[in-house]
Amino acid sequence: MADNLQPLHVPIKRRSFFMYAGATAGATALVLAGCSKDSDTTPSSTISLGTGDASVLNYAYALEQLEAAFYAQVAKAPAADFSATELLYFQEVAKHEAIHRDFLKAAINRDAPGKLLQDLTPNFTTVDFTKRKSVLDAAQAFEDLGVSAYNGAGKLIKNAAYLVIAGQIVSVEARHASIIRDFVSPGTFSDTADANGLDLSRTPVEVLTIAQQYITEKLDGSTVGQ
Amino acid sequence: MNIFQIISEIEKVDPEVYDRLDSRRSIFKHMTGLGQKLSAAALPLAVGAIFNKAYAQTPVGATVNDVLNFALSLEYLESYFYQRGQATAALQAGFSATNKAALDLIRTDEANHVTFLRSVLGTAAIADPGAATFDFTGAKGATPTAANAPFLDVFTNPLTYLAVAQSLEDTGVRAYKGGAPLLMSNKTVLTAALNIHSVEARHASRLRTMRRGGPLNNTASQSPQSGTLNASPKSWISGTDNGGASPAQTAGIYGAGNNTGAPTGVTFDAESNTTQGGAALTGLPNTTGFPAAAFSEAFDEALDVTTVKAIARTFVVNGSTFLA
């Protein structure tokens, strides 16, 4: 997570690119060639999230589909060893995530007609929904992943109104993450913060690499925000 | 004279320096040729010319620095609050081990935010306001009494301390959200601000959890909301939370802001808002039967700089221009 470890600086790639470029004129040509975008060799069976702000919205929509499906399943068939407060948490958050999902769907249909990402098929086979610990761990993973995803996506958004919307959602996800972490282990609510007090942010590709195990369809987020 | 050292130095003052140079291809190309043609002695002059070109077209991150200094001001407010509270033994005696550890962690995060923002701003950073700038009793520097200090026992009563802490964190979350559009010109700074924003939200959630469970509870997360939202809030904001921990002072934290000058499409609504992006959430499919509160809980709201400053000045002594 170079972005996270060196938050003071422009991402390493850019810096080293710049330094190389200044080194010799000869090397510059090579570096510039290396910087050009790779031709798209993604297999056609994968679903590209596309480009522009619509792609960022679809990226968020993909993650919210995943979260909403997860929480809906927990709320529908909760683990028997949940505490009463944990059960209430899942019932309430299931609603928040369903609202996020349906809001994004409506927003994409309105602002980018025809670009809506298809319904995804979640794959939660690695989660044992009958066991409190398994469900809590998965919920923590989803919430922390969601926070890092929105944090990393902010800079990819071009429309200020969408950026604020993303901010409005991410802080609610962070509130979820905080208490779910405390369910798992009291006092770990902000352990994701680094030595600068900064939370984690991840690129779409990094997020989807992690999220892919829970999604049947293959998603390509490499062009999100471009 | 090392050009990269120069750029590195400039970066301390202007985090956007790489963007400026990188985004202008002609300057960039110009520079690559220079390395071979010029002697080391001539280099500084050439570099100066390049930077003049790079900076001539845009102000030197004035807006970005203003927003960062605003954020730094709020971090000072939070940091001095926890610094004092966590160093007050009598107050800490009223917290369970887990709760004290949580508050220590929050104090550390806030202190780190101050250090971090100072390092980003470099010489553009505001001066450290010092502890005397703040009065967390709300008496604004006067001798605190029951009549003039709404949070009179803030550093002796754990409940009051948590109430003020929640208020500060919820304010911070709204402030960073409102500031985000003003940082869009600098992606690195924007990302850093977002990374602080979500940490503040984690703090706010934990403080709310602790207020539900009570200061001496070691597993506060297991306590459900009960009674009023003022004293027993959810871990997230529900409606306007009934005006927050102390409505006479904190209602504004959950209320609407001022939309004047807001970016297109951005509004600073009250936390009870259920219309997002111009569309009513309550009309969404698959949400039939959801309680009204769920729609407001699902989205936090942003707040404008002016309104945030007015709220924050509740804790600034009279006569100070801090956060004015």
Interface residues (C-beta under 8 A of the other chain):
Chain A: D3 N4 P7 L8 H9 V10 P11 R14 R15 F17 F18 M19 A21 G22 A23 T24 A25 T28 S83 A84 T85 E86 L88 E92 K95 H96 A98 I99 H100 R101 D102 F103 A106 A107 R110 V147 Y150 N151 G152 G154 K155 I157 N159 A160 A161 L163 V164 I165 G167 Q168 I169 V170 S171 V172 E173 A174 R175 H176 A177 S178 I179 D182 F183 P186 G187 F189 S190 T192 A193 A195 N196 G197 L198 D199 L200 S201
Chain B: I3 F4 E11 P15 Y18 D19 L21 D22 F28 M31 T32 G33 G35 Q36 T98 A101 A102 L105 I106 T108 D109 E110 A111 N112 H113 T115 F116 S119 V120 V173 Y176 K177 G178 A180 P181 M184 K187 T188 L190 T191 A192 L194 N195 I196 H197 S198 V199 E200 A201 R202 H203 A204 S205 R206 R208 T209 N218 T219 A220 S221 Q222 S223 P224 K234 S235 W236 P263 T264 G265 V266 Q276 G277 A279 L281 L284 P285 N286 T287 F290 P291 A294 F295 E297 A298 F299 D300 E301 A302
